[in-house]
Amino acid sequence: MAETVEKLRNIALVGHGNSGKTSLTEAILYDAGVLNRMGTVEQGNTAMDFEPEEVKRQVSISSAFHQFERAGHVVQITDTPGDQNFFAETKMSMLAADSVVTVIDALDGIKFQTEQAWEFAKEFNLPAIIFINKLDRERANFDSTFSEVAGLFTPKPIKLQIPIGSEASFKGVVDLISMKAYTYDDSGRASVGEIPADMEALVESEREALIENVAEADDALIEKYLEGEELSDDDIKTALRKGTLSRSFAPVVCGSATKNIGIDLLMDYIISILPTPLDRGAKIGFDPEGNEVECQPDSNAPFSAFVFKTITDPYAGRLTIFRIVSGRLSGDGSFYNVNKESRERYTQLLQLAGKDQKPISEAGPGAIAAVAKLKETTTGDTICDENTRVRFPTPEPMPTLISFAVEPKSRGDEEKIFGALSRLLEEDVALKLERNSETKQILLSGMGQVHIEATVEKLKRKFNVEVNLTVPKIPYRETIKGKARVQGKHKKQTGGHGQYGDCWIQLEPLPRGRGFEFVDAIVGGVIPKQYIPAVEKGIVEAAQQGVLAGFPCVDFKVTLYDGSYHAVDSSELAFKIAGSLAFKKAAREASPVLLEPIMNVAIIVPDEFMGDVMGDLNSRRGRVLGMESKGKHQVIKAQVPMAEFLTYAPDLNSMTGGRGTFTQEFSHYDEVPAQIAQKIIEQANKEK
């Protein structure tokens, strides 16, 4: 599909899960003649949700791409996930778009993910159209939904359409610019006619409001308006586009994706008022010296692009998806990866169309394209002309919310698991994989339980690796609250040389988070200098296995102040053993206690769930630090023990019907209450 930069639109469909983005994409592609029938999410036969995990859950898990032509223009669509489990994918995909269509569910209104997508659009300075969907459904209400949008969103939403009928009787829209009524039959075909008589007064009022709002985007137009001159439709459209591109306002249209009502008008507005790559202007990158570089959307400029998505396949290899910023790329050739400092060759340039990949001869600025089987390139990398190197920054990954320990179902598969999961991390930037050196577990972290479960399903389907998920072990610590002075003595006599090491230490606590401090206070050579590091080493090694339950001991100071040695039998090993014995003895006498990790959490929930969430936090031994308003949501800031928060993601989802979210980060270690500590110690010793 050949296109010029002036005729290209690159849009992302965003909104919360179940708002109808995939159904809207299906209707658009059907109306454009790309599809010969409209599939449904429920039947699992849509063009954009084709992965087995998506069909099973009836939810978009990863972004999908397609194109259509209309009135000589080419529109690239990115259908993004709306479920919070997969929302990191949405953010990366929005980075590759020039504008967004925000889909609002007229039944459920605005959920947190819609607000979050709107904030991403603001962060990336993306112009937006708002599409109020599902107006054919029972309880759907256009006016209340628009009021909610107007109350929460900036820039200012302005109506371009109002619905004809409501719920089951919803049959079309009145367009406030053309001043025509568009009614649709059961097959989605539109008839254009006059405005219904009972709507004329409302339409006149809304048209007047539209003209006032649009005129504000153009000084000449507002002057014309204030002088009482009639504004032409072309005047209004010109100002509408100008205001949309400058993010002075966000046009609002409406319809029903599944009934194919209002979709053709939405397509026309996408073309007439959303930006081309030229409208978006230069993207800022950095040269090898760190200087800013402006990369213009010019076909004749040096090639540059950024990789925003990777798909891994054990047979087909890695598929790398990128947005071209400047220059053109031919059907085969090579480019330079700035991040990996390597040249990459490719043999075929691809365009994505749902699950299909179509070879293309070239692609230019604004295009989303793909190549297969690159060796080094991964998500977040910049690819460019080797002679004009530039690097584009990418946003920080969203923080993970839940972790599971991953164990092989078959013995000896641990390395296989780590390798296969590492491949999946290439295509999912929201996943995190690590080996915990303390608990000896492989930990897989993600945005929610469904995110992790879907990853495990992919692991089996793509790599034939089966695993069990378990709740991770908590990395407890031990410390001391008192002081102790003890002797550590190791004496062993054998037929030849014996072993002799003798040290006296003082053990005392340090403030939380200070770690370990060793003080050499030996005078008079009672312990030779060459043996003192061995004493410290013995203490450090012993501290890795604390005296209560075998957890590492932290935040203590050891002063080595006395001891003795034997001219023949003393050795580094003997003093290392003596140091170890001294520490274990002192730790038992210095009031040892168990410490647990405490997390800083910020929980974002609608007002109506505040009581349930606060009560639940109390039951988890949480300490609320404060609250603040964020739109129609409340942000609860608290500190909660990690042990009580491991399964919070699905629990919060259950409590709030999927309308709450949270972030967490490690804060500090704190003492475990005595009655809980006793159970932990008993369990740990039982496992040993």
C-alpha positions, 0 to 999 in steps of 0.5 A, a space after each residue: 500500500 503506497 502512501 505519501 506523508 501528506 496522506 498518512 494518518 497514524 492513530 491509536 485506539 485507546 480506552 479501558 478494557 471492554 470499551 469496544 476498541 477491537 469492535 470499533 476497529 472491526 467496524 472501521 475495517 469492514 466499512 473501508 472494505 478491508 474485511 468482508 464481514 464483521 467478526 466479534 470478540 465473543 466469537 473470537 474471530 476479529 482481525 485484531 484479537 487473534 492470539 490464543 490467549 486473547 481469544 480465550 479471555 476475550 480481551 486484547 493482550 497486545 497491540 495489533 495493527 492494520 490499515 485502510 484507505 479512504 478518500 485517497 488517504 491511508 490510515 494506520 490503526 493500532 488497537 491497544 489493550 485496555 486491561 490494566 494487566 497489559 497496559 504497558 503495551 498501550 503506552 509503548 504503542 501510543 509513542 508510535 502514533 500521531 494521534 489517538 481515538 479515545 473510546 468511552 463506554 456509554 454504560 461504564 463511563 470513564 475507568 482508570 485505564 481511560 484516564 491513564 491513556 488520556 494522561 499518556 496522550 498528554 505526555 506525548 502531546 497527541 491530539 485526540 478524538 473521543 468516540 462515545 460507544 455502545 449508545 445502543 445498549 440498555 442504560 447507555 446515556 450520551 449526556 451523562 457520559 459527555 458530562 463525565 468526560 467534560 468534568 475529567 478531561 483536558 483539553 476541553 471536549 466539544 461535541 460534534 454530534 448528538 445521538 438520534 434516539 437512545 438505547 434500543 431506539 438509537 439509530 443515528 446521529 446529527 452532525 453539528 457541522 453538516 447539520 444533517 441527520 445520519 440514520 442507519 439500517 440494520 446492516 449499518 448503511 447510512 441514509 442522510 436526511 433532515 434533522 428530526 423536528 423534535 430535535 431542531 431546538 436542541 441541535 441549534 443550541 448545540 451548534 451555537 455552542 460548537 461554533 463558540 468553542 471552535 472559534 476560540 482556536 482561530 483569532 480571525 474566526 472569533 473576530 468574525 464570529 463576534 461581529 455577527 458574521 455567519 461562519 461557513 462549514 469550511 471556516 468551522 472545519 479549518 478551526 476545528 482541525 487547528 484547535 484539535 492539532 494544538 490540543 486546544 480541545 478534543 472533538 467528541 463523536 458518538 455511535 455504536 461499533 457493533 451496530 456500525 452506527 456513526 463509524 463512517 463519520 468517525 473515519 471522515 473526521 480521522 482524515 479531516 482533523 487528525 494530524 499527518 506526520 508532517 503536522 507533528 513535526 520533528 522528533 528530538 533525538 540525540 547524537 553520539 555526543 549527546 547533542 539534540 538532533 531534530 529528525 524531520 518527517 522528510 522522505 529525503 532525510 537520513 533514515 531513522 526509526 525507533 522499535 516499540 514492539 517485538 514479537 518472538 517466535 521459536 520457529 519464525 524468529 524475532 519480529 521487530 516492529 518500528 515507527 519510521 521517523 525520517 527517511 525511507 526504508 527499501 524492501 531489503 538492506 541494512 541499518 545501524 542499531 545505535 543502542 547495540 552499536 551493531 549493523 543489522 541486515 534484513 531481507 524483507 520489509 513487512 506491513 502488519 495487517 492483523 495476524 498477517 504480514 505483507 511484504 512491501 517494497 518501501 516505507 517512509 516517515 510515519 509508517 509502522 513497519 516490521 522486519 524479521 530475524 534481526 540478531 541484536 535489536 529489541 524493544 526500545 532500540 533506535 535504528 538509523 543510517 550508520 552515517 547519521 547516528 541518532 538515538 531516541 529516548 523511550 519512556 521508563 517501563 511501568 512498575 510491576 505489581 505482582 511477582 510469582 516464583 516460577 518452578 519447572 514441572 520437569 526436573 532439570 528444566 530451570 535453565 530452559 525456563 530462564 532462557 524461554 522467559 528471557 525470549 518472552 521478555 523481548 516482546 513484553 517490556 512490562 515483564 521482569 525476570 530475576 533470580 533471587 540470590 537469597 531465596 534461590 527462586 526464579 521470580 517473574 513479575 508483571 502487571 497483574 495475575 492475568 498478565 503472569 498467567 497469560 505469559 505462562 500460557 505463551 511459554 507453553 505454546 511457544 516454547 513447550 515449557 511448563 511451569 508451576 507458579 507459587 507465591 514467592 518466599 519473603 526475603 526476611 532479615 535478622 538483626 539484633 537489638 542488644 549488645 554482647 561481648 563474647 569469645 570465639 575460640 577454635 582449638 583442634 589438636 591433631 597428630 601434626 600441626 593443630 588449629 588455633 584461633 581465638 578472638 573476642 568481639 563486641 556485637 552491637 546494633 546499627 541504625 536500620 539500613 546501615 548494613 555491617 561495620 567491622 572495627 579492628 581494635 586489636 593492640 599489641 599484636 595479640 592477633 597478628 594482622 594477617 589473621 584479622 581479615 579472616 576473623 571478619 570473613 568468618 563473621 560475614 559468612 556466619 551472618 548470611 545464616 542468622 541464628 533465628 531462622 537462617 535469614 541474613 543478619 544485617 545492621 550490626 557492628 562488630 568490634 574485634 578487641 582481643 584474642 590470642 594466637 599460637 605461633 605454630 597452630 594458628 592459621 587464617 582458617 582457624 581465625 575464620 572459624 573462630 570469628 564465625 563461632 563468636 558471631 553466632 554466640 554473640 547474636 544469640 545473646 544480643 536479643 535477635 529479632 526478625 525483620 520484614 520488607 515494608 513497601 510504599 504503596 499508592 492505591 488509586 480507587 473510585 470514591 465508592 470503594 474507599 471504605 472497603 480498601 481502607 478496611 482491607 489495608 488495616 487487615 494487612 497490617 498496613 499504615 495509611 500515610 495520607 490521601 489525595 484526590 485525583 479526578 473522581 478517584 482517591 489516592 491512598 498512600 500507605 506502607 504495608 508489609 510485603 508478606 501481606 501484599 503479594 496477592 494484592 493485585 487480584 484482591 484489589 481487582 475483586 474489591 473494585 470490579 477492576 476499577 482500582 490500580 496501585 503502584 508499589 516500591 520497596 521502602 525499608 525493613 521493619 521488625 516483625 510483630 512477635 507472634 507473627 515472627 514466631 510462626 515464621 521462625 517455626 516454619 523456616 526451621 521446619 523447612 530446614 
